[in-house]
């Protein structure tokens, strides 16, 4: 969820992790705790910032993320992200049987 989206939703609690504002949910808290326990501080901050950067790309330009690793970040971390399915393209193709 982008910083702007969080500001637009005042009822969403946030927390700052590695200099990044994130939704404060139990899932995110558990993931952060796990990462913090299993990594060195420099690596933890790097991972948090990288994840945030990829999620921002997914939010701002979702059509560029359907066929690469950013899709996985979108599906897991970006509310409302729905990549286009190849099956949908085939099933909706303008061809007759």
N, CA, C and O of each residue as an XYZ file, in Angstrom:
388
protein
N       0.856     -1.155      0.000
C       0.000      0.000      0.000
C       0.908      1.225      0.000
O       1.828      1.322      0.812
N       0.658      2.116     -0.872
C       1.518      3.290     -0.990
C       1.307      4.230      0.183
O       0.292      4.171      0.878
N       2.284      5.095      0.385
C       2.172      6.092      1.441
C       0.949      6.963      1.208
O       0.242      7.308      2.155
N       0.692      7.326     -0.063
C      -0.487      8.131     -0.383
C      -1.769      7.383     -0.057
O      -2.721      7.968      0.460
N      -1.796      6.088     -0.358
C      -2.986      5.293     -0.063
C      -3.208      5.222      1.446
O      -4.347      5.258      1.912
N      -2.117      5.121      2.207
C      -2.264      5.083      3.657
C      -2.799      6.404      4.183
O      -3.624      6.410      5.097
N      -2.349      7.520      3.629
C      -2.851      8.823      4.052
C      -4.323      8.977      3.704
O      -5.069      9.634      4.430
N      -4.745      8.375      2.597
C      -6.135      8.472      2.164
C      -7.043      7.603      3.025
O      -8.264      7.755      2.983
N      -6.457      6.688      3.813
C      -7.224      5.805      4.672
C      -6.780      6.026      6.122
O      -5.955      5.274      6.640
N      -7.324      7.052      6.771
C      -6.849      7.406      8.105
C      -7.075      6.322      9.148
O      -6.444      6.363     10.205
N      -7.942      5.363      8.895
C      -8.210      4.308      9.858
C      -7.186      3.173      9.786
O      -7.289      2.213     10.550
N      -6.212      3.257      8.897
C      -5.186      2.228      8.771
C      -3.998      2.623      9.641
O      -3.335      3.628      9.390
N      -3.742      1.820     10.663
C      -2.587      2.086     11.524
C      -1.313      1.764     10.753
O      -1.281      0.816      9.969
N      -0.275      2.542     10.972
C       0.995      2.319     10.280
C       2.133      2.260     11.287
O       2.001      2.666     12.441
N       3.246      1.743     10.809
C       4.474      1.736     11.591
C       5.629      2.006     10.657
O       5.526      1.749      9.457
N       6.721      2.516     11.179
C       7.898      2.810     10.386
C       8.891      1.668     10.560
O       9.272      1.335     11.682
N       9.306      1.070      9.449
C      10.291     -0.013      9.453
C      11.349      0.333      8.419
O      11.031      0.536      7.247
N      12.586      0.400      8.837
C      13.704      0.723      7.940
C      13.427      2.012      7.171
O      13.789      2.140      6.002
N      12.784      2.958      7.838
C      12.495      4.240      7.213
C      11.293      4.235      6.290
O      11.086      5.194      5.545
N      10.493      3.173      6.322
C       9.354      3.017      5.425
C       8.078      2.914      6.248
O       8.032      2.177      7.233
N       7.042      3.648      5.853
C       5.747      3.556      6.503
C       5.002      2.343      5.950
O       4.811      2.219      4.740
N       4.581      1.440      6.857
C       3.886      0.216      6.451
C       2.606      0.058      7.259
O       2.502      0.575      8.371
N       1.618     -0.664      6.695
C       0.431     -0.972      7.491
C       0.848     -1.787      8.715
O       1.725     -2.645      8.611
N       0.251     -1.540      9.842
C       0.593     -2.247     11.073
C      -0.416     -3.367     11.299
O      -1.392     -3.204     12.030
N      -0.165     -4.497     10.664
C      -1.047     -5.656     10.801
C      -0.279     -6.788     11.477
O       0.951     -6.761     11.536
N      -0.998     -7.773     11.981
C      -0.330     -8.889     12.654
C       0.541     -9.680     11.682
O       1.613    -10.152     12.062
N       0.100     -9.830     10.441
C       0.898    -10.552      9.446
C       2.212     -9.832      9.186
O       3.275    -10.454      9.176
N       2.143     -8.537      8.977
C       3.364     -7.765      8.732
C       4.249     -7.780      9.973
O       5.470     -7.883      9.855
N       3.664     -7.681     11.142
C       4.459     -7.711     12.377
C       5.200     -9.026     12.527
O       6.373     -9.032     12.898
N       4.536    -10.145     12.245
C       5.193    -11.453     12.336
C       6.304    -11.590     11.302
O       7.372    -12.127     11.599
N       6.053    -11.107     10.093
C       7.075    -11.185      9.042
C       8.286    -10.329      9.393
O       9.428    -10.746      9.198
N       8.031     -9.141      9.908
C       9.129     -8.255     10.309
C       9.916     -8.863     11.464
O      11.147     -8.844     11.454
N       9.220     -9.398     12.450
C       9.909    -10.022     13.589
C      10.782    -11.185     13.128
O      11.918    -11.330     13.578
N      10.255    -12.003     12.239
C      11.027    -13.132     11.719
C      12.269    -12.642     10.990
O      13.371    -13.135     11.231
N      12.093    -11.676     10.101
C      13.227    -11.155      9.329
C      14.262    -10.520     10.243
O      15.463    -10.691     10.037
N      13.811     -9.798     11.236
C      14.739     -9.130     12.155
C      15.539    -10.153     12.964
O      16.727     -9.952     13.215
N      14.895    -11.241     13.368
C      15.578    -12.272     14.158
C      16.576    -13.080     13.326
O      17.594    -13.535     13.848
N      16.290    -13.259     12.041
C      17.089    -14.152     11.208
C      18.161    -13.460     10.374
O      18.930    -14.137      9.692
N      18.233    -12.135     10.408
C      19.205    -11.431      9.570
C      19.964    -10.379     10.363
O      19.563     -9.988     11.459
N      21.061     -9.935      9.785
C      21.819     -8.815     10.344
C      21.058     -7.521     10.038
O      20.289     -7.473      9.078
N      21.261     -6.481     10.836
C      20.518     -5.233     10.622
C      20.650     -4.651      9.216
O      19.659     -4.189      8.650
N      21.856     -4.663      8.642
C      22.014     -4.082      7.303
C      21.189     -4.856      6.275
O      20.604     -4.263      5.368
N      21.143     -6.185      6.420
C      20.381     -6.994      5.470
C      18.889     -6.793      5.678
O      18.135     -6.696      4.709
N      18.460     -6.729      6.914
C      17.046     -6.500      7.219
C      16.561     -5.204      6.567
O      15.525     -5.192      5.903
N      17.309     -4.119      6.757
C      16.922     -2.839      6.171
C      16.907     -2.910      4.646
O      16.015     -2.352      4.007
N      17.877     -3.585      4.071
C      17.930     -3.726      2.618
C      16.685     -4.459      2.101
O      16.057     -4.027      1.134
N      16.345     -5.550      2.744
C      15.182     -6.342      2.311
C      13.896     -5.525      2.437
O      13.058     -5.552      1.536
N      13.736     -4.809      3.527
C      12.529     -4.000      3.723
C      12.426     -2.913      2.656
O      11.351     -2.692      2.098
N      13.525     -2.240      2.374
C      13.500     -1.166      1.370
C      13.270     -1.723     -0.031
O      12.536     -1.125     -0.818
N      13.883     -2.852     -0.349
C      13.685     -3.467     -1.658
C      12.218     -3.869     -1.839
O      11.620     -3.614     -2.884
N      11.656     -4.490     -0.823
C      10.247     -4.903     -0.884
C       9.353     -3.688     -1.100
O       8.447     -3.724     -1.932
N       9.599     -2.632     -0.369
C       8.803     -1.415     -0.521
C       8.936     -0.849     -1.934
O       7.942     -0.438     -2.534
N      10.157     -0.826     -2.466
C      10.377     -0.278     -3.813
C       9.622     -1.089     -4.867
O       9.001     -0.515     -5.762
N       9.673     -2.402     -4.768
C       8.973     -3.244     -5.747
C       7.466     -3.045     -5.627
O       6.771     -2.977     -6.640
N       6.962     -2.951     -4.419
C       5.524     -2.740     -4.235
C       5.083     -1.395     -4.800
O       3.977     -1.281     -5.328
N       5.915     -0.395     -4.697
C       5.580      0.911     -5.300
C       5.490      0.810     -6.816
O       4.614      1.424     -7.426
N       6.376      0.051     -7.426
C       6.311     -0.163     -8.881
C       5.004     -0.863     -9.234
O       4.327     -0.481    -10.189
N       4.655     -1.884     -8.464
C       3.417     -2.631     -8.714
C       2.210     -1.708     -8.603
O       1.290     -1.797     -9.416
N       2.201     -0.824     -7.608
C       1.083      0.098     -7.421
C       0.984      1.113     -8.553
O      -0.110      1.400     -9.039
N       2.100      1.644     -8.964
C       2.096      2.732     -9.949
C       1.990      2.259    -11.393
O       1.388      2.941    -12.221
N       2.561      1.109    -11.704
C       2.550      0.609    -13.086
C       2.278     -0.900    -13.115
O       3.138     -1.684    -13.516
N       1.091     -1.294    -12.692
C       0.803     -2.729    -12.579
C       0.927     -3.500    -13.886
O       1.286     -4.677    -13.870
N       0.638     -2.861    -15.015
C       0.699     -3.602    -16.287
C       2.119     -3.996    -16.661
O       2.307     -4.836    -17.541
N       3.119     -3.415    -16.018
C       4.504     -3.792    -16.315
C       4.976     -4.938    -15.432
O       6.132     -5.353    -15.525
N       4.101     -5.453    -14.580
C       4.525     -6.450    -13.587
C       3.906     -7.825    -13.764
O       4.166     -8.721    -12.960
N       3.103     -8.012    -14.785
C       2.362     -9.261    -14.900
C       3.226    -10.463    -15.264
O       2.840    -11.599    -14.990
N       4.385    -10.238    -15.874
C       5.184    -11.373    -16.345
C       6.594    -11.386    -15.756
O       7.534    -11.842    -16.407
N       6.744    -10.891    -14.534
C       8.057    -10.920    -13.903
C       7.919    -11.086    -12.390
O       6.810    -11.239    -11.879
N       9.036    -11.057    -11.678
C       9.021    -11.327    -10.243
C       8.180    -10.338     -9.446
O       7.721    -10.671     -8.353
N       7.966     -9.137     -9.960
C       7.179     -8.138     -9.237
C       5.742     -8.617     -9.030
O       5.074     -8.205     -8.081
N       5.276     -9.482     -9.917
C       3.928    -10.042     -9.774
C       3.766    -10.717     -8.413
O       2.732    -10.560     -7.763
N       4.771    -11.461     -7.980
C       4.703    -12.156     -6.692
C       4.558    -11.167     -5.535
O       3.797    -11.409     -4.598
N       5.293    -10.047     -5.604
C       5.179     -9.024     -4.564
C       3.779     -8.416     -4.596
O       3.174     -8.194     -3.547
N       3.264     -8.148     -5.792
C       1.932     -7.569     -5.910
C       0.864     -8.467     -5.336
O      -0.016     -8.011     -4.606
N       0.937     -9.746     -5.663
C      -0.073    -10.680     -5.177
C      -0.034    -10.814     -3.657
O      -1.072    -11.006     -3.023
N       1.136    -10.715     -3.083
C       1.255    -10.904     -1.644
C       1.060     -9.631     -0.828
O       0.470     -9.677      0.251
N       1.549     -8.490     -1.328
C       1.608     -7.295     -0.495
C       0.753     -6.116     -0.938
O       0.557     -5.190     -0.150
N       0.236     -6.107     -2.159
C      -0.477     -4.932     -2.660
C      -1.976     -5.225     -2.740
O      -2.410     -5.997     -3.595
N      -2.764     -4.617     -1.860
C      -4.213     -4.847     -1.882
C      -4.814     -4.453     -3.229
O      -4.492     -3.401     -3.782
N      -5.685     -5.304     -3.745
C      -6.371     -5.009     -4.997
C      -5.600     -5.349     -6.255
O      -6.125     -5.199     -7.358
N      -4.357     -5.806     -6.114
C      -3.554     -6.157     -7.291
C      -4.122     -7.436     -7.918
O      -4.285     -8.451     -7.242
N      -4.416     -7.370     -9.202
C      -4.938     -8.545     -9.906
C      -4.291     -8.601    -11.287
O      -4.717     -7.901    -12.205
N      -3.268     -9.431    -11.431
C      -2.616     -9.533    -12.736
C      -3.533    -10.192    -13.757
O      -4.423    -10.970    -13.413
N      -3.297     -9.865    -15.004
C      -4.069    -10.448    -16.085
C      -3.615    -11.893    -16.283
O      -2.420    -12.189    -16.251
N      -4.567    -12.770    -16.485
C      -4.275    -14.182    -16.680
C      -4.149    -14.512    -18.166
O      -4.943    -14.037    -18.978
N      -3.173    -15.309    -18.514
C      -3.027    -15.779    -19.887
C      -4.247    -16.589    -20.306
O      -4.676    -16.535    -21.459
N      -4.792    -17.330    -19.370
C      -5.989    -18.125    -19.656
C      -7.149    -17.198    -20.034
O      -7.919    -17.509    -20.943
N      -7.276    -16.066    -19.342
C      -8.326    -15.105    -19.690
C      -8.157    -14.594    -21.115
O      -9.137    -14.455    -21.847
N      -6.911    -14.311    -21.512
C      -6.661    -13.878    -22.885
C      -7.135    -14.938    -23.876
O      -7.799    -14.619    -24.861
N      -6.795    -16.186    -23.615
C      -7.181    -17.255    -24.533
C      -8.690    -17.465    -24.565
O      -9.277    -17.624    -25.636
N      -9.313    -17.467    -23.398
C     -10.755    -17.724    -23.337
C     -11.560    -16.571    -23.929
O     -12.685    -16.782    -24.381
N     -11.014    -15.368    -23.935
C     -11.716    -14.206    -24.462
C     -11.230    -13.816    -25.849
O     -11.549    -12.730    -26.335
N     -10.463    -14.687    -26.490
C      -9.934    -14.390    -27.824
C     -11.091    -14.313    -28.825
O     -12.091    -15.015    -28.671
N     -10.960    -13.477    -29.835
C     -12.046    -13.274    -30.800
C     -12.111    -14.348    -31.880
O     -12.407    -14.045    -33.036
N     -11.841    -15.590    -31.519
C     -11.864    -16.677    -32.491
C     -13.080    -17.553    -32.270
O     -13.559    -17.711    -31.147
N     -13.567    -18.115    -33.351
C     -14.637    -19.076    -33.232
C     -14.011    -20.438    -32.958
O     -12.815    -20.640    -33.165
N     -14.834    -21.360    -32.493
C     -14.332    -22.698    -32.177
C     -13.383    -23.106    -33.188
O     -12.837    -24.207    -33.113
